[in-house]
Amino acid sequence: MQMRQLIRNVPLALTVAVAVSSFVATAPLAGQDPQLRDDWASLARYREANARLGPPRPGEQRVVFYGNSITDVWARYFDTMFPNRPYVGRGVGGQTTPQMLVRFRQDVIALAPAVVVILAGTNDIAGNTGPSTQAMIEDNLISMVELAKANGIRVVLASVLPAYDYRWRPGLKPAGKIVALNAWMRDYASKHDVVYLDYHSAMADERQGLRPELSEDGVHPNEAGYRIMAPLAERAIAEALRRR
């Protein structure tokens, strides 16, 4: 039996949990990873996949989901959650917005999507590539939005998911920082013809953390979390396409 078929036969909840656990276990060492030293933005990650993908077919409204580990894990199950949709996942575990900005041309613009769904910022708050202010995150998101628009790509700007703490960087108290960043995103989107996708409101608990039934580690969604996110993403994409 081929590996791809084996993966599809494993329950989604189990495979999400294994993938997330593996990422969390390695997250604190990301800055010391020799691969990151040689390829800081992970440009090699999707290079071959992009070449195989080729341009959209006539009439195809391709959508690129662009982000970090939350997107990376989710994309493995697009066939199940988004059947027959031309959705492409381009997430890289642990990435921050400056890394995503570096690979934006290769992993988004070159794929000629109709829409890009950008989900980023939590790893900046966690300090994965060093200290980062909200203004720094804003600048990187704005640059991605402007690059997309300059190339005729509609943008969905997704809220950062709630998180009360990061297991790999405990004590940072990210919840309030995430709320503030999302408030800026909502305001920016309303002023710049960008669709704001609010995952946070649907997934937060009373502490502004991720509801425990939606995650195993308080940061990464489990299957139940992704199933809340999926219809919200679909509605945001449809809105972006209507604005074309």
C-alpha positions, -999 to 999 in steps of 0.1 A, spaced: 0 0 0 14 34 -9 23 59 18 -3 84 7 -31 58 10 -18 48 44 -20 84 56 -55 88 43 -66 57 62 -54 70 96 -80 89 116 -77 127 111 -77 134 148 -48 111 154 -27 124 125 -33 160 135 -23 153 170 9 135 159 19 162 135 13 190 160 31 171 188 61 167 165 61 204 157 58 216 193 86 193 204 110 209 179 98 245 180 122 257 207 152 245 186 140 261 153 166 289 154 194 262 158 182 240 130 210 237 104 184 236 76 171 270 88 206 284 88 210 273 52 175 281 40 160 306 66 127 312 47 123 275 37 123 283 0 132 247 -7 101 233 11 76 238 -18 99 244 -48 93 211 -64 56 210 -55 52 244 -71 68 232 -103 46 201 -104 14 222 -97 17 244 -128 -6 272 -137 -43 272 -129 -65 256 -155 -88 278 -176 -116 291 -153 -100 277 -121 -102 300 -91 -72 287 -72 -68 296 -36 -35 295 -17 -37 291 21 -5 307 33 8 304 69 26 284 95 21 250 111 -16 256 116 -19 259 78 7 232 71 -12 205 91 -46 216 78 -36 214 42 -30 176 44 -68 172 48 -81 197 23 -93 168 1 -116 158 30 -127 192 43 -128 210 9 -136 183 -16 -131 193 -53 -119 227 -44 -87 241 -60 -72 249 -27 -34 248 -22 -16 247 12 16 266 16 22 266 53 56 260 70 58 250 107 73 276 130 74 304 105 71 341 113 59 369 90 94 380 78 101 344 67 67 343 50 74 376 33 106 363 18 89 333 2 57 351 -8 66 355 -44 76 319 -49 48 302 -29 19 326 -36 24 350 -66 40 324 -89 11 301 -84 -13 327 -98 -42 322 -74 -74 341 -74 -73 344 -36 -47 341 -9 -57 334 27 -30 347 50 -28 333 86 3 345 104 16 363 135 14 340 164 50 328 159 62 364 158 45 370 192 62 338 204 96 352 193 104 323 170 129 344 150 137 369 177 118 397 195 90 412 174 68 442 180 32 445 167 44 472 143 69 448 128 42 422 123 19 448 108 45 459 83 51 424 71 14 417 67 9 450 48 38 441 25 22 407 17 -12 423 11 3 449 -12 23 423 -32 -8 403 -37 -29 432 -48 -1 443 -72 -4 409 -89 -42 408 -91 -47 385 -61 -76 390 -37 -66 388 -1 -83 372 29 -65 383 61 -72 357 88 -72 365 125 -45 349 147 -60 320 166 -64 325 203 -36 313 226 -33 317 263 3 304 265 29 288 243 43 255 255 76 261 238 79 297 252 58 297 285 51 329 303 48 353 273 11 360 280 2 362 243 -36 364 246 -38 402 249 -12 407 222 -32 385 198 -64 404 205 -46 437 198 -31 424 165 -65 411 154 -81 444 161 -56 461 139 -61 435 112 -99 441 112 -94 478 109 -68 476 82 -89 452 62 -120 474 64 -99 503 49 -80 485 22 -105 462 4 -94 431 22 -116 404 36 -111 399 73 -116 363 84 -124 361 121 -114 327 135 -107 341 169 -142 350 180 -155 315 172 -127 297 190 -117 317 221 -126 309 257 -132 333 286 -94 338 290 -90 346 253 -72 313 249 -81 285 225 -111 265 238 -98 232 252 -120 210 231 -105 225 199 -69 219 206 -45 195 223 -18 221 231 -37 254 233 -22 267 201 -28 242 172 -64 232 163 -74 196 164 -100 181 140 -129 199 158 -110 232 156 -104 228 119 -140 219 113 -150 253 129 -125 271 107 -134 254 74 -169 271 68 -155 304 80 -128 302 55 -152 292 27 -174 322 34 -144 346 34 -131 332 1 -165 335 -15 -166 371 -4 -132 378 -18 -142 362 -51 -173 384 -53 -152 415 -50 -131 406 -81 
